[in-house]
Amino acid sequence: MTSLVYDNFTVVIPAFNEGKTAANVISEVLKIKEVSELIFVNDGSDDDTEKRIQKFLKNSRFIYLKHSRNKGKGLALRSGIKKSKNEVILLLDADLKNITALKIRKIALPVLRGEVDFSRGSFDLARGRVTEIAVKPMMKILFPDLYFNQPISGQVCAKKQFLESVNLENRWGVDIGILLDAIEAGQRIVEVNIGRLEHKAQTDQEKAEMAEQVMETMIRKAGLIQRKYRLIIFVLDETLINPGSVKQIYEKLGIILPLEKIQALYEKKKITYREWMTKRAALYLGLKKVAVEEFCQNVPLVQYAPEVIKALQKRKCQIAIISSIFSSIVEPLAKRLGVDIVDCAFLEQKNGKFTGKITPRSIEKWVDVDLDIALSNTLPRILAKTKVKPSEVLLIANSPQCIDIMQKVGFSIAYRPKDKILREVADKTISILPEILAIIE
């Protein structure tokens, strides 16, 4: 028997509402002596997943990570991969009904022995309609020299260095994306047959969504994708205006010092998000609407912002702006840029002056939920107004609070991002706005 080059490996299990099967999958993994750590990532489950895995928390090899909300399989895997201390990592689905320690170890062995760089679990699956009808025929067209029995298997063993280098797709595109990136990177790949494997049953709608996302990932990886973006959404903050521009407006309004104090309290978690919103709104009490609009007309915009928006409009793209800044500033800036579609928190007005209060409808949309959720919730409202599909949306953002909405659109761009995760999630990173025009062609 060939000796092992690597004595230990890590298993990463992402899970979203897999309470019925997760505990059994964990139990089987922990039977494997070479598994020195099992990283279980609860990706915002709202079922009994957390309750069912409590018994493993005392196990020194079991590491529990929890996302406060569902971020998608790609980011769940990213969290687990980052946490791993071993050079070899095995990715395992949490919905497997009949997985065994023997099957799991069989997938890992070729990598542990140093025979290959990348090992995949191949299996006999009763519910393989998406693979047989859609994925395999497309693989034959796009990659005629390659054949895999289970091209969208989520049971993968590879080196940490490689897994950290790939851009993990969202949802169902993640597994085929990892495989195609491994091929592109020249990894030595092997499929290991582990017999019959049963996944959780999927609805017809889920199968349709899976097929669409997997096919789109394959086409994009093959360099053949041609997208048509009918709606371009800018997150105003730091994409169309600089932080310094907003500060100039606040200084002219005479609210910069109290605003900075409120911001400091919020960042130190001494006030809640609701308090942060309402206290900021209160600073506008008595300010004239026309005065605020006048100040907004003269502040600098991000370089090329007006020209890029005009060019996009010439290409028949609808433009929308969303922002965590109040309407008192967002609306004048949007008007200045020639953008009609705006979603932000609106302030009450009376006799041409602001009352210092947020409108009841905006409280429901922007105050009763966290900021990242508030930003994400703008998407269905804008889609309803513009009559476009999420896949037809291109979004440009700078803040990590936009990660959730970035995962829901057809294409996402990070403009000069400082946040590492934002760069990883975005489909493209740019440093000047005119790059958008090249992307949509």
C-alpha positions as CSV (number, residue, x, y, z in Angstrom):
1,M,0.0,0.0,0.0
2,T,1.3,3.5,-0.9
3,S,2.3,5.5,2.1
4,L,0.7,8.9,2.8
5,V,2.6,12.1,1.9
6,Y,0.1,14.0,4.1
7,D,-0.8,12.6,7.4
8,N,-3.8,14.9,8.1
9,F,-6.5,16.7,6.3
10,T,-9.4,19.1,6.9
11,V,-13.0,18.6,6.0
12,V,-15.1,21.7,5.3
13,I,-18.9,21.2,5.3
14,P,-21.1,24.2,4.3
15,A,-24.7,23.8,5.4
16,F,-27.9,25.8,4.9
17,N,-31.0,24.2,6.5
18,E,-29.5,20.6,6.5
19,G,-30.6,19.7,10.0
20,K,-31.9,16.3,8.9
21,T,-28.6,15.0,7.5
22,A,-25.8,17.2,8.9
23,A,-25.3,15.2,12.1
24,N,-24.8,11.9,10.3
25,V,-22.4,13.5,7.8
26,I,-20.3,14.9,10.7
27,S,-20.4,11.6,12.6
28,E,-19.0,9.7,9.5
29,V,-16.2,12.3,9.0
30,L,-15.1,12.1,12.6
31,K,-14.5,8.3,12.2
32,I,-11.6,9.0,9.8
33,K,-8.3,9.1,11.7
34,E,-6.5,11.4,9.3
35,V,-9.2,14.1,9.7
36,S,-7.5,16.5,12.2
37,E,-10.2,19.1,11.9
38,L,-13.8,19.3,10.7
39,I,-14.9,22.8,9.9
40,F,-18.7,23.0,9.8
41,V,-20.0,26.3,8.4
42,N,-23.6,27.1,9.3
43,D,-24.6,29.5,6.5
44,G,-27.4,31.3,8.2
45,S,-29.7,28.3,8.7
46,D,-33.1,28.9,10.2
47,D,-34.0,25.3,10.8
48,D,-32.8,23.0,13.6
49,T,-29.3,22.6,12.2
50,E,-27.6,24.3,15.1
51,K,-29.5,22.3,17.7
52,R,-28.7,18.9,16.0
53,I,-24.9,19.5,15.9
54,Q,-24.6,20.7,19.5
55,K,-23.3,17.2,20.6
56,F,-20.1,17.7,18.5
57,L,-19.1,21.0,20.1
58,K,-17.0,19.3,22.7
59,N,-15.0,17.3,20.2
60,S,-11.6,19.0,19.8
61,R,-11.5,18.3,16.1
62,F,-14.9,19.9,15.4
63,I,-14.8,23.7,14.5
64,Y,-18.1,25.5,14.3
65,L,-18.5,28.6,12.2
66,K,-21.8,30.5,11.8
67,H,-22.9,33.2,9.4
68,S,-25.5,35.5,10.8
69,R,-27.3,35.3,7.5
70,N,-27.3,33.1,4.4
71,K,-24.4,34.2,2.2
72,G,-24.3,31.3,-0.3
73,K,-22.2,28.2,-0.7
74,G,-19.3,30.0,-2.2
75,L,-18.7,32.3,0.8
76,A,-19.5,29.5,3.2
77,L,-16.7,27.4,1.6
78,R,-14.4,30.4,1.6
79,S,-14.9,30.8,5.4
80,G,-14.0,27.2,6.0
81,I,-11.0,27.1,3.7
82,K,-9.6,30.3,5.3
83,K,-9.9,28.7,8.8
84,S,-8.2,25.5,7.8
85,K,-4.7,24.7,9.2
86,N,-4.0,21.8,6.9
87,E,-2.5,21.8,3.4
88,V,-5.1,19.3,2.2
89,I,-8.8,20.1,2.3
90,L,-11.8,18.0,1.4
91,L,-15.1,19.8,0.6
92,L,-18.2,17.9,1.5
93,D,-21.9,18.5,1.1
94,A,-24.1,18.4,4.3
95,D,-27.2,16.9,2.6
96,L,-25.7,13.5,1.9
97,K,-28.0,10.7,3.2
98,N,-25.8,7.7,2.8
99,I,-22.3,9.0,3.0
100,T,-19.8,6.9,5.0
101,A,-16.3,7.4,6.4
102,L,-15.0,4.8,3.9
103,K,-16.4,6.8,0.9
104,I,-15.1,10.1,2.2
105,R,-11.6,8.7,2.9
106,K,-11.6,7.2,-0.6
107,I,-11.9,10.6,-2.1
108,A,-9.1,12.0,-0.1
109,L,-6.5,9.2,-0.5
110,P,-5.2,10.1,-4.0
111,V,-4.3,13.6,-2.7
112,L,-3.0,12.4,0.6
113,R,-0.7,9.9,-1.2
114,G,0.6,12.7,-3.5
115,E,-0.7,10.9,-6.6
116,V,-2.8,13.9,-7.7
117,D,-3.5,17.5,-6.8
118,F,-7.3,17.3,-7.1
119,S,-9.6,14.4,-6.4
120,R,-13.4,14.3,-7.0
121,G,-16.0,11.9,-5.8
122,S,-17.8,10.2,-8.6
123,F,-20.9,8.3,-7.8
124,D,-24.1,6.7,-9.0
125,L,-27.0,9.1,-8.3
126,A,-30.7,8.4,-8.9
127,R,-31.5,12.1,-9.3
128,G,-29.0,13.1,-12.0
129,R,-31.3,14.8,-14.5
130,V,-29.4,18.1,-14.6
131,T,-26.1,16.4,-15.0
132,E,-27.2,13.9,-17.8
133,I,-29.5,16.2,-19.7
134,A,-27.8,19.6,-19.4
135,V,-24.2,19.5,-18.0
136,K,-22.7,16.5,-19.7
137,P,-23.8,17.5,-23.2
138,M,-22.5,21.1,-22.6
139,M,-19.2,19.8,-21.3
140,K,-18.9,17.7,-24.5
141,I,-19.4,20.8,-26.6
142,L,-17.2,23.2,-24.6
143,F,-14.5,20.8,-23.5
144,P,-14.5,17.9,-26.0
145,D,-11.2,16.5,-24.7
146,L,-12.5,16.1,-21.1
147,Y,-14.8,13.6,-19.6
148,F,-16.1,13.5,-16.0
149,N,-18.8,11.2,-14.8
150,Q,-20.0,13.7,-12.2
151,P,-18.9,17.2,-13.3
152,I,-20.9,19.0,-10.7
153,S,-19.9,16.9,-7.7
154,G,-19.5,18.9,-4.5
155,Q,-17.2,16.2,-2.9
156,V,-13.8,17.5,-3.7
157,C,-10.3,17.1,-2.2
158,A,-7.6,19.6,-3.1
159,K,-4.7,21.7,-1.7
160,K,-5.5,24.8,0.3
161,Q,-3.2,27.0,-1.8
162,F,-5.3,26.2,-4.9
163,L,-8.7,26.6,-3.2
164,E,-7.7,30.0,-1.9
165,S,-6.7,31.1,-5.4
166,V,-10.0,30.4,-7.1
167,N,-13.0,32.7,-7.3
168,L,-15.7,30.6,-5.8
169,E,-19.0,31.0,-7.6
170,N,-22.4,31.6,-5.9
171,R,-24.8,28.8,-5.2
172,W,-25.0,26.0,-7.7
173,G,-22.3,27.3,-10.0
174,V,-19.6,26.7,-7.3
175,D,-18.9,23.0,-7.9
176,I,-18.5,23.2,-11.7
177,G,-16.5,26.4,-11.3
178,I,-14.0,24.7,-9.0
179,L,-13.5,21.9,-11.5
180,L,-13.0,24.2,-14.5
181,D,-10.6,26.4,-12.5
182,A,-8.6,23.2,-11.6
183,I,-8.5,22.3,-15.3
184,E,-7.3,25.8,-16.2
185,A,-4.7,25.7,-13.4
186,G,-3.2,22.5,-14.7
187,Q,-4.1,20.5,-11.6
188,R,-3.6,16.7,-11.8
189,I,-7.2,15.5,-11.5
190,V,-8.8,12.1,-10.8
191,E,-12.4,11.0,-10.3
192,V,-12.9,8.4,-7.6
193,N,-16.0,6.2,-7.8
194,I,-17.5,5.9,-4.3
195,G,-20.7,4.0,-5.3
196,R,-24.3,5.2,-4.8
197,L,-24.8,8.6,-3.2
198,E,-28.2,10.1,-2.2
199,H,-28.6,13.9,-2.0
200,K,-31.7,15.8,-0.7
201,A,-34.5,15.8,-3.3
202,Q,-34.9,19.0,-5.2
203,T,-38.0,20.7,-6.6
204,D,-38.4,21.2,-10.3
205,Q,-37.8,24.9,-9.8
206,E,-34.6,24.2,-8.0
207,K,-33.4,21.9,-10.7
208,A,-34.2,24.6,-13.3
209,E,-32.3,27.2,-11.3
210,M,-29.4,24.8,-10.9
211,A,-29.2,24.0,-14.6
212,E,-29.3,27.7,-15.5
213,Q,-26.5,28.7,-13.0
214,V,-24.3,25.7,-13.8
215,M,-24.6,26.3,-17.6
216,E,-23.9,30.0,-17.2
217,T,-20.8,29.3,-15.2
218,M,-19.6,26.8,-17.8
219,I,-20.1,29.2,-20.6
220,R,-18.4,32.1,-18.8
221,K,-15.4,29.9,-17.9
222,A,-15.2,28.8,-21.5
223,G,-14.9,32.5,-22.5
224,L,-18.1,32.4,-24.6
225,I,-20.5,34.3,-22.5
226,Q,-22.2,37.4,-23.9
227,R,-24.4,39.3,-21.5
228,K,-26.9,42.0,-22.1
229,Y,-27.3,44.3,-19.1
230,R,-30.4,46.4,-19.2
231,L,-30.0,47.9,-15.8
232,I,-26.9,49.4,-14.2
233,I,-27.2,50.0,-10.4
234,F,-24.6,52.3,-8.7
235,V,-24.3,52.3,-4.9
236,L,-23.7,56.0,-4.7
237,D,-21.3,56.0,-1.7
238,E,-17.7,56.1,-3.0
239,T,-18.6,55.1,-6.6
240,L,-20.1,58.3,-7.9
241,I,-19.1,60.6,-5.1
242,N,-16.0,60.6,-2.9
243,P,-16.2,60.6,0.9
244,G,-14.7,64.1,0.8
245,S,-17.5,65.4,-1.3
246,V,-20.2,64.2,1.2
247,K,-18.1,65.7,4.0
248,Q,-18.1,69.1,2.2
249,I,-21.9,69.0,2.1
250,Y,-22.1,68.2,5.8
251,E,-19.7,71.0,6.6
252,K,-21.7,73.6,4.6
253,L,-24.9,72.4,6.4
254,G,-23.2,72.8,9.8
255,I,-23.8,69.2,10.9
256,I,-20.3,67.7,10.4
257,L,-19.2,67.6,14.1
258,P,-22.4,66.0,15.6
259,L,-22.5,63.7,12.6
260,E,-19.0,62.5,13.2
261,K,-19.8,61.9,16.9
262,I,-22.8,59.8,15.9
263,Q,-20.7,57.8,13.5
264,A,-18.1,57.2,16.1
265,L,-20.7,55.9,18.6
266,Y,-22.1,53.6,15.9
267,E,-18.7,52.2,14.9
268,K,-18.0,51.5,18.6
269,K,-21.4,49.8,18.9
270,K,-22.5,52.2,21.6
271,I,-25.7,52.9,19.6
272,T,-27.8,50.6,17.5
273,Y,-28.3,50.9,13.7
274,R,-31.8,52.3,14.4
275,E,-30.4,55.0,16.7
276,W,-27.7,55.8,14.1
277,M,-30.3,56.4,11.4
278,T,-32.7,58.4,13.5
279,K,-30.0,60.6,15.1
280,R,-28.5,61.4,11.7
281,A,-32.0,62.3,10.4
282,A,-32.6,64.6,13.4
283,L,-29.6,66.7,12.4
284,Y,-31.6,67.9,9.3
285,L,-34.3,69.5,11.5
286,G,-35.1,73.0,10.1
287,L,-32.7,72.8,7.2
288,K,-34.1,74.2,3.9
289,K,-34.5,71.7,1.1
290,V,-33.3,74.3,-1.5
291,A,-30.2,75.1,0.5
292,V,-29.2,71.4,0.6
293,E,-29.8,71.0,-3.1
294,E,-27.6,74.1,-3.8
295,F,-24.7,72.7,-1.9
296,C,-25.0,69.4,-3.8
297,Q,-24.7,71.1,-7.1
298,N,-21.1,72.1,-6.6
299,V,-19.4,69.2,-4.8
300,P,-16.9,67.1,-6.9
301,L,-18.1,63.8,-8.4
302,V,-15.9,60.8,-9.0
303,Q,-13.9,61.3,-12.2
304,Y,-15.8,60.4,-15.4
305,A,-19.0,59.7,-13.5
306,P,-21.3,62.0,-15.6
307,E,-19.7,60.8,-18.8
308,V,-20.0,57.1,-18.0
309,I,-23.6,57.4,-17.0
310,K,-24.4,59.4,-20.2
311,A,-22.6,56.7,-22.3
312,L,-24.5,53.9,-20.6
313,Q,-27.8,55.7,-21.2
314,K,-26.9,56.0,-24.9
315,R,-26.5,52.2,-24.9
316,K,-30.2,52.1,-23.8
317,C,-29.2,51.0,-20.2
318,Q,-31.5,52.0,-17.4
319,I,-29.6,53.6,-14.5
320,A,-30.5,53.4,-10.8
321,I,-28.8,54.7,-7.7
322,I,-29.1,53.3,-4.2
323,S,-27.5,54.7,-1.1
324,S,-27.4,54.7,2.7
325,I,-27.2,58.5,2.5
326,F,-30.5,60.3,3.0
327,S,-32.7,61.5,0.1
328,S,-31.8,65.2,0.9
329,I,-28.5,64.6,-0.7
330,V,-29.1,61.5,-2.9
331,E,-31.9,63.1,-5.0
332,P,-30.1,66.3,-5.9
333,L,-27.0,64.3,-6.9
334,A,-29.0,61.8,-8.9
335,K,-30.8,64.7,-10.7
336,R,-27.4,66.3,-11.4
337,L,-26.3,63.0,-13.0
338,G,-29.5,62.6,-15.0
339,V,-30.7,59.5,-13.0
340,D,-34.4,59.2,-12.2
341,I,-34.4,55.8,-10.4
342,V,-33.4,56.3,-6.7
343,D,-33.8,54.1,-3.6
344,C,-32.7,55.5,-0.3
345,A,-34.1,56.6,3.1
346,F,-36.4,59.6,2.5
347,L,-36.7,62.4,5.0
348,E,-40.0,64.2,5.9
349,Q,-40.5,67.7,4.6
350,K,-42.9,70.5,5.7
351,N,-43.1,73.9,4.0
352,G,-39.8,73.4,2.2
353,K,-37.9,72.4,5.4
354,F,-36.9,69.0,6.7
355,T,-38.6,67.9,10.0
356,G,-35.7,65.8,11.2
357,K,-37.7,62.6,10.8
358,I,-37.6,59.7,8.4
359,T,-40.8,59.0,6.4
360,P,-42.8,56.0,7.8
361,R,-42.3,54.0,4.5
362,S,-38.6,54.5,4.7
363,I,-38.5,53.5,8.3
364,E,-40.0,50.2,7.3
365,K,-37.6,49.8,4.4
366,W,-34.4,51.2,5.9
367,V,-34.6,51.3,9.7
368,D,-36.4,48.2,10.7
369,V,-33.7,46.0,9.2
370,D,-29.9,46.1,9.2
371,L,-28.1,48.2,6.6
372,D,-26.8,45.3,4.5
373,I,-30.3,43.9,4.3
374,A,-31.8,47.3,3.6
375,L,-29.4,47.7,0.6
376,S,-30.2,44.2,-0.6
377,N,-33.9,44.8,-0.3
378,T,-33.6,47.7,-2.8
379,L,-33.1,45.2,-5.7
380,P,-36.6,43.7,-5.9
381,R,-38.2,47.2,-5.7
382,I,-36.0,48.4,-8.5
383,L,-36.6,45.3,-10.6
384,A,-40.3,45.8,-10.3
385,K,-40.0,49.4,-11.4
386,T,-37.7,48.7,-14.4
387,K,-39.2,45.3,-15.5
388,V,-35.8,43.6,-15.8
389,K,-34.5,40.2,-14.4
390,P,-31.7,39.9,-11.8
391,S,-29.5,38.3,-14.5
392,E,-29.8,41.5,-16.5
393,V,-28.4,43.7,-13.7
394,L,-24.9,45.0,-13.4
395,L,-24.1,46.5,-10.0
396,I,-21.1,48.8,-9.0
397,A,-20.3,49.1,-5.3
398,N,-17.5,49.9,-2.9
399,S,-18.8,48.7,0.5
400,P,-18.7,45.2,2.0
401,Q,-22.2,45.9,3.2
402,C,-23.2,45.4,-0.5
403,I,-22.0,41.8,-0.7
404,D,-25.5,40.3,-0.3
405,I,-26.9,42.3,-3.2
406,M,-23.8,41.7,-5.3
407,Q,-24.6,37.9,-5.2
408,K,-28.1,38.4,-6.5
409,V,-27.3,40.3,-9.7
410,G,-26.1,39.2,-13.1
411,F,-22.7,40.8,-12.8
412,S,-21.0,42.7,-9.9
413,I,-18.2,45.2,-10.0
414,A,-16.1,46.4,-7.0
415,Y,-14.9,49.9,-7.6
416,R,-11.5,50.5,-5.8
417,P,-12.4,48.1,-3.0
418,K,-10.5,48.2,0.3
419,D,-12.3,45.1,1.6
420,K,-10.7,41.7,0.7
421,I,-14.0,39.8,0.8
422,L,-15.6,42.3,-1.5
423,R,-12.9,41.8,-4.0
424,E,-13.4,38.1,-3.8
425,V,-17.1,38.2,-4.2
426,A,-17.2,40.7,-7.1
427,D,-17.1,39.4,-10.7
428,K,-14.7,42.2,-11.6
429,T,-12.6,44.9,-9.8
430,I,-12.0,48.2,-11.5
431,S,-10.1,51.4,-10.7
432,I,-11.7,53.8,-13.1
433,L,-15.4,54.1,-14.0
434,P,-14.9,53.9,-17.9
435,E,-13.9,50.3,-17.5
436,I,-17.6,49.6,-17.1
437,L,-18.2,50.4,-20.7
438,A,-15.7,47.8,-21.8
439,I,-17.3,45.2,-19.6
440,I,-20.8,45.6,-21.0
441,E,-19.7,45.4,-24.6
